[in-house]
Amino acid sequence: MNALSPAPSDPDPALQAVLWDFDGTLADTEPLWIAAEFELIEGELGHPWSMEHAEQLVGRDLIDSATYMLNTIGRSDLEPSWVVQRLLGRVVEGVRTAEALPWRPGALDLLAELKEVGVPCALVSASYRVLLDAVLERLPADSFAVSVGGDEVTKGKPHPEPYERACRLLGVDAGSCIVLEDSAPGASAGNAAGAVVIAVPNVVDIPAAPRRVMFDSLTELDPRRLDAVLAEVSSARVSGARVSGAG
């Protein structure tokens, strides 16, 4: 399916696809979300908010996040869906009006390299379709073969459904895929779907776990390194390790 394949004696699966998280992994949009939370909770609703609360929401399903926010400020009179739409509107506007999106270091280069060697990519996000479409418009055509928004699944991250759906759309086995994530809920979702997770922490820490490898930056990755990580983890030679450098 792609230009990367193991040596004839290597029983491990070749890389079939790379499944990307969006917020904090592909682009550094977490500050937009956090600013939107403070604007809504403190500016519009008149309740205190904190970075500690904001960090609890990184990578989580948007309805779950909105429910947490309303429970925290004691506003049972509001619906989580209302909160989501207010936050989403602010973030979409920020993406559409930004002169340049804050892509994570190495993200665009890795996307281009994967496309060049024929490894398909999927964008799998807790963010909704309207935001994903705004982002896809800022990328080279066909950067992602498929995309899955948080409003297109029944259960969001940390449930595996988003990544399972992406694998079905691509027609690939999750066990032969790499998931790129920056949050614990997202990493849990990728692992639960059966994929190998490369965790690149950004705003929050990510705990070690089986079939999960830590990198400091996407700049350390290229298609062959991804293929090697998949082979190593699939053969149980790496588990919950932190990897630094591209060697």
C-alpha positions as CSV (number, residue, x, y, z in Angstrom):
1,M,0.0,0.0,0.0
2,N,3.0,2.3,0.5
3,A,6.6,2.7,-0.4
4,L,7.7,1.6,3.1
5,S,8.1,-2.2,3.7
6,P,10.0,-4.3,6.1
7,A,12.9,-6.5,5.1
8,P,11.8,-10.0,4.0
9,S,12.9,-11.5,7.3
10,D,11.0,-8.9,9.4
11,P,7.5,-10.2,10.4
12,D,6.3,-6.9,11.7
13,P,3.6,-5.0,9.7
14,A,4.6,-2.2,7.4
15,L,3.2,1.2,8.1
16,Q,-0.3,1.5,6.5
17,A,-1.3,5.0,7.6
18,V,-0.6,7.8,10.0
19,L,-3.5,9.2,12.0
20,W,-3.1,12.7,13.2
21,D,-4.7,14.6,16.1
22,F,-5.3,18.2,15.3
23,D,-5.3,20.6,18.3
24,G,-1.8,20.7,19.8
25,T,-0.4,18.0,17.4
26,L,-0.8,19.3,13.9
27,A,-1.3,23.0,14.9
28,D,-0.7,24.8,18.2
29,T,-4.4,25.8,18.6
30,E,-4.7,24.9,22.3
31,P,-4.0,28.6,23.2
32,L,-7.1,29.5,21.0
33,W,-9.3,27.1,22.9
34,I,-8.0,28.2,26.3
35,A,-8.5,31.9,25.4
36,A,-12.0,31.0,24.3
37,E,-12.7,29.3,27.6
38,F,-11.6,32.4,29.6
39,E,-13.6,34.7,27.3
40,L,-16.7,32.7,27.7
41,I,-16.6,31.7,31.4
42,E,-15.1,34.9,32.9
43,G,-16.0,37.5,30.3
44,E,-19.4,36.4,29.2
45,L,-20.7,34.3,32.1
46,G,-18.9,36.1,34.9
47,H,-17.4,33.1,36.7
48,P,-13.8,32.4,37.6
49,W,-11.8,30.0,35.4
50,S,-8.2,28.8,35.8
51,M,-5.4,27.2,33.8
52,E,-5.7,24.1,36.0
53,H,-9.3,23.7,34.7
54,A,-8.3,24.4,31.2
55,E,-5.6,21.8,31.2
56,Q,-8.2,19.2,32.3
57,L,-10.0,19.7,29.0
58,V,-7.0,19.2,26.6
59,G,-7.8,16.4,24.1
60,R,-11.2,15.6,25.5
61,D,-14.5,15.3,23.7
62,L,-16.1,18.8,23.4
63,I,-19.5,17.9,25.0
64,D,-17.6,16.2,27.9
65,S,-15.5,19.4,28.2
66,A,-18.5,21.6,28.2
67,T,-20.2,19.5,30.8
68,Y,-17.1,19.8,33.0
69,M,-17.1,23.6,32.5
70,L,-20.8,23.9,33.5
71,N,-20.4,21.6,36.5
72,T,-17.4,23.6,37.6
73,I,-19.1,26.9,37.5
74,G,-22.5,25.6,38.8
75,R,-24.6,26.6,35.7
76,S,-27.1,23.8,35.3
77,D,-29.4,26.2,33.4
78,L,-27.1,26.0,30.3
79,E,-26.8,23.2,27.8
80,P,-23.3,21.7,27.0
81,S,-24.1,22.1,23.3
82,W,-24.5,25.9,23.8
83,V,-21.1,26.1,25.4
84,V,-19.5,24.1,22.6
85,Q,-21.0,26.3,19.9
86,R,-19.8,29.5,21.7
87,L,-16.3,28.1,22.1
88,L,-16.2,26.7,18.6
89,G,-17.3,29.9,17.0
90,R,-14.4,31.8,18.7
91,V,-11.8,29.2,17.6
92,V,-13.0,28.9,14.0
93,E,-12.9,32.7,13.7
94,G,-9.4,32.7,15.1
95,V,-8.3,30.0,12.5
96,R,-10.0,31.8,9.6
97,T,-8.6,35.2,10.4
98,A,-5.1,34.2,11.3
99,E,-2.5,35.4,8.9
100,A,-0.6,32.1,9.4
101,L,-1.6,29.1,11.5
102,P,0.8,28.1,14.2
103,W,1.7,24.7,12.8
104,R,3.7,22.5,15.2
105,P,7.4,22.2,14.4
106,G,8.0,19.5,11.8
107,A,4.3,18.9,11.1
108,L,4.1,20.2,7.5
109,D,7.4,18.6,6.6
110,L,6.3,15.2,7.9
111,L,2.9,15.5,6.1
112,A,4.7,16.2,2.8
113,E,7.2,13.3,3.3
114,L,4.4,10.8,4.0
115,K,2.5,12.0,1.0
116,E,5.7,11.6,-1.1
117,V,6.2,8.0,-0.1
118,G,2.5,7.1,-0.4
119,V,1.5,6.7,3.2
120,P,-2.0,8.0,3.7
121,C,-2.9,10.3,6.6
122,A,-6.1,10.9,8.5
123,L,-7.0,13.9,10.6
124,V,-8.8,12.7,13.7
125,S,-10.0,15.4,16.1
126,A,-12.3,16.2,19.0
127,S,-12.9,19.5,17.1
128,Y,-16.0,19.6,14.9
129,R,-16.2,19.4,11.2
130,V,-16.6,23.2,10.7
131,L,-13.1,23.7,12.3
132,L,-11.5,20.8,10.5
133,D,-12.7,22.2,7.2
134,A,-11.3,25.7,8.0
135,V,-8.0,24.0,8.8
136,L,-7.9,21.8,5.7
137,E,-8.4,24.9,3.5
138,R,-5.0,26.2,4.9
139,L,-3.1,23.0,3.9
140,P,-1.9,21.7,0.5
141,A,-4.5,19.7,-1.3
142,D,-4.8,16.0,-0.4
143,S,-2.7,16.4,2.7
144,F,-5.2,14.1,4.4
145,A,-7.0,11.2,2.7
146,V,-9.8,11.3,5.3
147,S,-10.8,13.4,8.3
148,V,-13.0,12.6,11.3
149,G,-14.6,15.4,13.4
150,G,-15.8,15.1,17.0
151,D,-19.3,15.7,15.8
152,E,-19.1,12.7,13.4
153,V,-18.8,10.0,16.1
154,T,-21.0,8.8,18.9
155,K,-18.3,8.7,21.5
156,G,-15.2,11.0,21.4
157,K,-11.7,10.7,22.8
158,P,-10.6,8.9,25.0
159,H,-13.0,6.4,23.4
160,P,-11.4,4.6,20.4
161,E,-14.3,5.3,18.1
162,P,-12.7,8.3,16.3
163,Y,-9.6,6.3,15.4
164,E,-11.6,3.2,14.6
165,R,-13.7,5.2,12.2
166,A,-10.7,6.7,10.5
167,C,-9.2,3.2,10.0
168,R,-12.5,2.0,8.4
169,L,-12.6,5.0,6.1
170,L,-9.0,4.3,5.0
171,G,-9.5,0.6,4.8
172,V,-6.5,-0.2,7.0
173,D,-5.9,-2.2,10.2
174,A,-5.3,-0.1,13.2
175,G,-2.5,-2.4,14.3
176,S,-0.5,-1.3,11.3
177,C,-1.0,2.4,12.0
178,I,0.7,5.2,13.9
179,V,-1.3,7.7,15.9
180,L,0.3,11.1,16.6
181,E,-1.1,12.7,19.7
182,D,-0.3,15.4,22.3
183,S,-2.8,14.6,25.1
184,A,-3.6,11.7,27.4
185,P,-7.2,11.3,26.2
186,G,-6.1,11.2,22.6
187,A,-3.2,8.7,23.3
188,S,-5.7,6.5,25.2
189,A,-8.1,6.6,22.2
190,G,-5.4,5.6,19.8
191,N,-4.1,2.8,21.9
192,A,-7.6,1.5,22.6
193,A,-8.2,1.4,18.8
194,G,-5.2,-0.9,18.5
195,A,-2.7,1.5,17.0
196,V,0.8,2.4,18.1
197,V,0.8,5.9,19.6
198,I,3.6,8.4,19.2
199,A,3.0,10.9,22.0
200,V,4.5,14.4,21.5
201,P,3.4,16.3,24.7
202,N,2.6,20.0,24.3
203,V,0.4,21.7,26.9
204,V,0.0,18.6,29.2
205,D,2.0,15.5,30.1
206,I,1.2,12.1,28.7
207,P,1.7,9.0,30.9
208,A,3.7,6.1,29.5
209,A,1.8,3.0,28.4
210,P,2.2,-0.1,26.4
211,R,2.3,0.5,22.6
212,R,3.1,4.2,23.3
213,V,6.4,5.9,22.5
214,M,7.3,9.5,23.6
215,F,9.1,11.9,21.3
216,D,10.0,15.5,22.1
217,S,9.1,16.9,18.7
218,L,7.7,15.9,15.3
219,T,11.0,17.2,13.8
220,E,12.5,14.0,15.1
221,L,10.2,11.9,12.8
222,D,10.3,10.9,9.1
223,P,8.5,8.1,7.3
224,R,11.2,5.5,7.9
225,R,11.5,6.4,11.6
226,L,7.7,5.9,11.9
227,D,8.0,2.5,10.2
228,A,10.8,1.5,12.5
229,V,8.8,2.6,15.6
230,L,5.8,0.5,14.4
231,A,8.0,-2.5,13.9
232,E,9.8,-2.2,17.2
233,V,6.6,-1.7,19.2
234,S,4.8,-4.4,17.4
235,S,7.5,-6.9,18.3
236,A,7.4,-5.6,21.9
237,R,11.0,-4.2,21.8
238,V,9.7,-0.7,22.9
239,S,7.0,0.0,25.4
240,G,6.2,3.4,27.0
241,A,9.6,4.7,26.2
242,R,10.8,8.2,25.6
243,V,12.8,8.7,22.4
244,S,14.9,11.7,21.7
245,G,16.7,12.5,18.5
246,A,16.2,11.2,15.1
247,G,18.9,8.5,15.1
